[in-house]
């Protein structure tokens, strides 16, 4: 049986990825608004309101993009990225920061689909480690 000409595109063809549009320096222990664009297939594609889930940034240590509600456009967009490392890092142009998921009426942007526990665990350990280092430095100073 022949397929209809107006049949929907496959999921693979309609995936919309967020890509960094220029090299960005991410200062240590800071959040940075990173300029991105959303990929699409043709000039006929229509933008839509969507959401990007938080995830680790590929290729960088202790760096995550924030869960973000994105407006219905392809360019002039920014997404928060946090660098929890002790050193600055460069986020290269072209880095993929996630996939834009269509935000429909049945999904709330207040209930994440993935847990933030791994990120929170890391942050809590980092804070604890920093506090332990400060305590040790104070003890050393008091001894001398």
N, C-alpha and C positions, 0 to 999 in steps of 0.2 A: 504494500500500500504506500502511496506517495505521501511525503510529509508536506504539511501546509507551508506555504512560502513565508507566512508571518509567524512561524513557530519561534518561541523564545530562544534566545542564545543560551548556550550551555553555561554552567556556573563558571567554568574556567575562563570563558571569554569575557564575562562581566565582572570579574574580580577587580576591585579598585584599590590600588595600593597607595600609601602615603610615602613619598620620596623626598628626601632632603634636597633643596635646590642649590645650596652652596656650602662650602666647607665652613663649619662652625666650631669655635673653640668653646668647650664646656669647662668652666672653672670648677675646681675641686669643691665638693660639698655644696653645690649650688643647683638651682633650677634655672633653666634657660628656655626662652621661647624660641623655638626653631622654625624657620620658614620652610614650608613643604608645599608640594603640589599633589594632586590626586590624579593617578593615571586613568585613562579611559581609551576606548577603542576608536571612536570616530567623532567628527564634528557634530553628528546628529545625536550623540549621547547626551542625555539630560542629567545635570547634577541632582543630587538628592541629599536631604538631611540624613546624617548617619552618625555612627559612634565608632570610635577606635578604642579597643581594649588596651589596658596597660600591659606591657611586656618588657622583657629585657631587650636592650638594644644589642643586636648581633655585632660581635667583634670588639665590644668595649666592656671593660671591667666595671661592675657595680653601677651600671647605667640603665635607666628605665624611662620609657615614655609614659606619660600620664594618660589615664582613661579620659577621653575627650569627646564632647559633642561637637560635630563639625557642621557648619552651615552648607546650604546647597550651592556650592561653587567648586571649581577645580583649582583655582589659583588664589594668590594673596591670602594664604592660610598660615597659621602658626600652631604648633603643638608643644606643650611643655615637656621638657626632657630634664631629668634630674641625674646628676653625676655624684654618686656617693663615694667615689674613690678619693684617696688622699692627694691625688695629683690631677692636674688639668688634662683633658683629653680632646682630641680633634674628631669631630663627627664629620666624615667625608661626604661630599656631594654625592647624591645617588643612593645613599643608605636607605633601606626600606624600614619604615617605622610602624608598620602594621597594615591591616586591611580595614577599609571602611565597610562597616556593616549597615545595611539599610535599617533605619529606625522606624519600626512600624508601631501602630497604636497598641499592640498587645505587649510591648516590651517597655519597661520603665528604665530610664537612665539612672535610677537610684539604686538598682540592684545589680551589682556586677555579676557577670557570668563566670568569672574566675576569682578565686580567693586572692587576697592581697597578703595572706599570712607569710609566704616566703620573703617578701620585701620587708614586711614589718619585723620579722625575726632578724633579718640582716641588720636593719636600722637599730633595733634594740641591742644587738650584740655589739655593733659599732659604738653606740653611746656608752655601753658598759665598759668596753675596752678603753675608750677615751677617758672615762672617769677613773678607771684603774691606773692608767698612765699618769694622770694628773696627781692622784693620791701618792703614787710612788715618787714622783718628782718632789712633792711637798715633803715627804718623809726624808728624802735624801738631803734637801736643803736644811731641814731642821737638825739633822745629824751633824752637819758641817759647820 
